[in-house]
Amino acid sequence: MEIGALRQRITLERLSTFVNESGFETESWEEVGTVWAAVTNLHGREYFAAAAVQAENTVKFTIRYLKGMDCSMRISFRGKHYNIIAIDNIKYQKRYLEIKAMEVGAGG
């Protein structure tokens, strides 16, 4: 992959628990960082596999390797949020991560 293909900005977020002023625990999404990414829709075999389980709003993000990425995080991109389904360390080279994520619905 050429580095020039990473031309979209995405924000990685992690669900954190805070104690509010009333002493109650509340959860909210905390920004982990903003990175450059290549963003593509699924196509071919991947698309039909996702469509079989009604996961049509699945998007593939490719970013440079980032230590600590896990499936409990989510991605914010162009005003929409995406839950991470799978993370693939491409060829185990620690150069790029391919992240498959599904768009969060209005209630999620």
VENMOZI-V324549 format. One record per run of one state. SS is the DSSP state (a for helix, b for strand, c for the rest). FROM is the first residue (numbers start at 1). TO is the last residue. If there is no record, write none. Layout:
# VENMOZI-V324549
SS:FROM:TO  SS:FROM:TO
This chain:
# VENMOZI-V324549
c:1:2  a:3:5  c:6:7  b:8:19  c:20:24  b:25:41  c:42:44  a:45:52  c:53:57  b:58:64  c:65:73  b:74:77  c:78:79  b:80:89  a:90:92  c:93:95  b:96:103  c:104:108
